[in-house]
Amino acid sequence: MGASELTILLVSNDAGTRAEIRRRFALEASSVHLAVVNNLPAARRILDAAAPTVILLECGALAAEADGPRGLAPALEAAVASLAAHAPVVVLGPREKREGLAGLIATGAADFVEHKENFLAEAQRVIERRLRRAASQGRTVPEMFEDGEGDFGQVLRHELNNPLTGILGNAELLLAEIHRKNDGRIPSGGEQRLETIALLAVRLRETVRRLSEEWEERQHPVS
């Protein structure tokens, strides 16, 4: 895929949803790449190779991994938080699932589309808005460095937005659950969120170090 190509990762186990999303974005095939998987493990394998521009996640794709209806909500929160570390997530699901994602929605890491009549048209509008936002960010970081475009602060914002959003989203979800239970214990899924926060913090540190070194090299090239 080219540097200018935008990528949607669709995670859905519903054949109708997959077919309709393919149809809706078929006309944009020259600039939008659609990767389709039916479960979270398959999505993670793609994320290990490359980060998409936006992720579309249908709640039903997580049902088989949850311990019944009561286990679905925390599994959904944890799944969205982990995916949001790589790209914004648009979640398709029943209305009652929105409240559990309030922290991630508030930070801008996720959007929620209620599963009702014409929900795929609304999902398309949300995805296209996310794609336009990503496209408007301009050129890649290496290109900005090479052509002298943008200051160091702009480059930092470009690279650090996703990991920062993931840290904020995970931390807010964890704190909200701790305050709700108020029993002095780490809530269900809390250890995974802490691990994600730690991983993203390391990623931020390494990104800042790398960008600082690249900036210094370009400001003071070795003759």
Summary of the structure (lengths in Angstrom):
residues: 223
radius of gyration: 18.6
end to end distance: 35.0
largest distance: 64.4
contacts: 655
relative contact order: 0.11
helix: 65%
strand: 12%
